[in-house]
Amino acid sequence: MTDQWTNWLIAIPSYKRSNILPLKTLETLERYGIPRSKIYIFIVPEEEQEYKNTCNGYQIVLGVLGLVNQRAFIEQYFPINSLILFMDDDIADIFTVKDSKTRLACEDLSETISNGFLRMIIERATIWSIYPVDNTMFMFKSIPITTDLRYMIGAFYGIKNTRDILLVDDAVEDRERTILRFIRDKKVIRFNRIGMKTKYFAPGGMMSADRQIKHKISSENLVQKYPDFCRLKIRKNGYIDCQIKTKISNPLV
């Protein structure tokens, strides 16, 4: 019998990136030997042919428009209580840290993912993630695994498919998911010595003027809704973001 924590699937929501996906996330998964049978790509119907042309041999599912809507569609697509790893479509690598200056390629990504779900199950949580910032010094100084309230990055996170966490705003959906899972489970699992290489602020993405305005409004609304769990943060470039307030519980070692 297959252990529950190894019976996971990967969901990749993708939009207008039919040329980027095979060169980034799919190449990364291929390099680490992840079977294509575990990988599902969710797209909007009007882009079907584009993705079939560039992602031949992968399971392509016609979903819906909008990140929050697409993630909800994915949760409905897979069985309840199934284990789903969500990945963005532009992840170039997954790595660990040896010391404050040295990163190492992940030795066995399949095992790393299974261990994430195993720890999640043991802790009776329903979400796990990895370190959200590509910074080896911060990662190495961090406690390797934590269960307190810490940001679960939307680009790479695993869940138990409970279908009861309902979100509405694409701009801050990862922050609200983190908060709601923590409120319900009293813990979220983060592996702080595992990171990823990606480009969060690609041209046309979060740094476009209209997206920044939307993100500012959404961040302000989330802070007003959950003042005990998040705060506003103004970055050096003037970008207004929403930051999770870490709530210390009992960190794992």
LUMKE-324609 format. One record per residue (C-alpha): residue number from 1; residue in three letters; x, y, z. Coordinates in steps of 0.5 Angstrom, whole numbers, plus 500, padded with zeros to 3 digits. Layout:
  nr rest   x   y   z
 NUM  ala   X   Y   Z
...
# end
This chain:
  nr rest   x   y   z
   1  met 500 500 500
   2  thr 503 507 498
   3  asp 504 511 504
   4  gln 499 517 504
   5  trp 504 523 504
   6  thr 507 520 498
   7  asn 501 520 494
   8  trp 501 527 492
   9  leu 500 531 486
  10  ile 502 538 483
  11  ala 498 543 480
  12  ile 501 549 476
  13  pro 496 554 474
  14  ser 498 558 468
  15  tyr 496 564 464
  16  lys 499 567 458
  17  arg 506 563 460
  18  ser 506 558 455
  19  asn 513 559 453
  20  ile 515 560 460
  21  leu 512 554 463
  22  pro 516 549 459
  23  leu 523 553 460
  24  lys 522 554 468
  25  thr 517 550 472
  26  leu 517 544 467
  27  glu 524 544 466
  28  thr 525 544 474
  29  leu 521 538 475
  30  glu 524 534 469
  31  arg 531 535 472
  32  tyr 529 532 479
  33  gly 525 526 476
  34  ile 518 528 478
  35  pro 513 523 474
  36  arg 509 527 469
  37  ser 503 523 471
  38  lys 504 527 478
  39  ile 503 534 474
  40  tyr 497 538 472
  41  ile 497 544 468
  42  phe 491 549 469
  43  ile 489 554 464
  44  val 484 558 461
  45  pro 480 555 455
  46  glu 482 560 450
  47  glu 490 558 451
  48  glu 489 551 450
  49  gln 492 550 443
  50  glu 498 554 445
  51  tyr 499 550 451
  52  lys 498 544 448
  53  asn 504 546 443
  54  thr 509 548 448
  55  cys 507 543 454
  56  asn 506 536 449
  57  gly 505 530 454
  58  tyr 503 534 460
  59  gln 496 533 463
  60  ile 493 540 461
  61  val 486 542 464
  62  leu 481 547 462
  63  gly 480 551 468
  64  val 478 559 469
  65  leu 480 566 469
  66  gly 483 569 475
  67  leu 488 566 480
  68  val 483 565 486
  69  asn 478 562 482
  70  gln 483 558 478
  71  arg 486 555 485
  72  ala 478 554 487
  73  phe 477 550 481
  74  ile 483 546 482
  75  glu 481 544 489
  76  gln 474 542 486
  77  tyr 478 538 481
  78  phe 482 534 485
  79  pro 478 529 491
  80  ile 477 532 498
  81  asn 483 531 503
  82  ser 488 529 497
  83  leu 495 532 497
  84  ile 496 538 492
  85  leu 503 542 491
  86  phe 501 548 488
  87  met 507 551 484
  88  asp 508 557 480
  89  asp 509 557 472
  90  asp 516 560 473
  91  ile 520 556 478
  92  ala 527 555 476
  93  asp 530 551 481
  94  ile 529 549 488
  95  phe 535 549 493
  96  thr 537 548 500
  97  val 543 552 504
  98  lys 549 549 507
  99  asp 551 555 510
 100  ser 550 563 510
 101  lys 553 563 503
 102  thr 552 557 500
 103  arg 546 554 497
 104  leu 546 546 494
 105  ala 541 544 489
 106  cys 535 539 492
 107  glu 538 532 492
 108  asp 531 529 492
 109  leu 525 533 490
 110  ser 520 528 490
 111  glu 523 526 497
 112  thr 523 533 499
 113  ile 515 534 497
 114  ser 513 528 501
 115  asn 517 530 507
 116  gly 513 536 507
 117  phe 506 533 507
 118  leu 509 528 512
 119  arg 511 533 517
 120  met 504 537 515
 121  ile 500 530 517
 122  ile 504 529 523
 123  glu 503 536 526
 124  arg 495 536 524
 125  ala 496 542 520
 126  thr 493 543 513
 127  ile 499 547 509
 128  trp 506 547 509
 129  ser 511 551 505
 130  ile 518 554 504
 131  tyr 522 560 505
 132  pro 519 566 501
 133  val 526 570 500
 134  asp 532 568 496
 135  asn 537 569 501
 136  thr 542 564 504
 137  met 544 568 510
 138  phe 537 569 512
 139  met 535 562 511
 140  phe 541 559 515
 141  lys 540 563 521
 142  ser 532 561 521
 143  ile 530 555 525
 144  pro 530 549 520
 145  ile 522 548 521
 146  thr 517 552 524
 147  thr 510 551 526
 148  asp 508 558 528
 149  leu 505 564 524
 150  arg 509 565 518
 151  tyr 508 567 511
 152  met 506 561 506
 153  ile 509 563 499
 154  gly 504 562 494
 155  ala 509 560 489
 156  phe 510 554 492
 157  tyr 506 551 498
 158  gly 502 544 499
 159  ile 495 543 502
 160  lys 491 538 505
 161  asn 485 539 500
 162  thr 479 541 505
 163  arg 476 546 500
 164  asp 473 550 506
 165  ile 478 556 505
 166  leu 475 561 501
 167  leu 478 567 498
 168  val 476 572 494
 169  asp 482 577 492
 170  asp 488 575 487
 171  ala 492 580 490
 172  val 493 578 497
 173  glu 491 571 497
 174  asp 497 568 499
 175  arg 497 572 505
 176  glu 489 571 507
 177  arg 490 563 506
 178  thr 496 563 511
 179  ile 492 567 516
 180  leu 486 563 515
 181  arg 489 556 515
 182  phe 493 558 522
 183  ile 487 561 525
 184  arg 483 554 524
 185  asp 489 549 525
 186  lys 493 553 530
 187  lys 499 552 526
 188  val 502 552 519
 189  ile 509 549 517
 190  arg 515 552 514
 191  phe 521 549 512
 192  asn 526 555 512
 193  arg 532 551 509
 194  ile 529 550 503
 195  gly 528 556 498
 196  met 527 557 490
 197  lys 529 561 485
 198  thr 524 565 481
 199  lys 522 572 479
 200  tyr 517 575 483
 201  phe 517 582 480
 202  ala 517 580 472
 203  pro 515 586 468
 204  gly 508 586 467
 205  gly 507 583 473
 206  met 506 586 480
 207  met 510 592 479
 208  ser 506 594 473
 209  ala 502 601 476
 210  asp 495 598 476
 211  arg 497 592 479
 212  gln 501 596 485
 213  ile 495 600 486
 214  lys 490 594 487
 215  his 495 591 491
 216  lys 496 597 496
 217  ile 488 597 496
 218  ser 488 589 497
 219  ser 493 590 503
 220  glu 490 595 506
 221  asn 483 591 506
 222  leu 487 585 509
 223  val 490 589 515
 224  gln 483 592 517
 225  lys 480 585 517
 226  tyr 486 581 520
 227  pro 490 587 524
 228  asp 492 582 529
 229  phe 495 577 524
 230  cys 498 582 519
 231  arg 501 589 518
 232  leu 502 594 512
 233  lys 510 595 510
 234  ile 512 600 505
 235  arg 518 597 501
 236  lys 524 601 499
 237  asn 522 602 492
 238  gly 515 605 495
 239  tyr 511 599 494
 240  ile 506 598 499
 241  asp 505 591 501
 242  cys 502 586 507
 243  gln 506 583 511
 244  ile 504 577 516
 245  lys 506 578 523
 246  thr 510 572 526
 247  lys 506 569 532
 248  ile 511 565 536
 249  ser 509 558 538
 250  asn 513 552 539
 251  pro 518 551 533
 252  leu 521 545 531
 253  val 528 543 531
# end
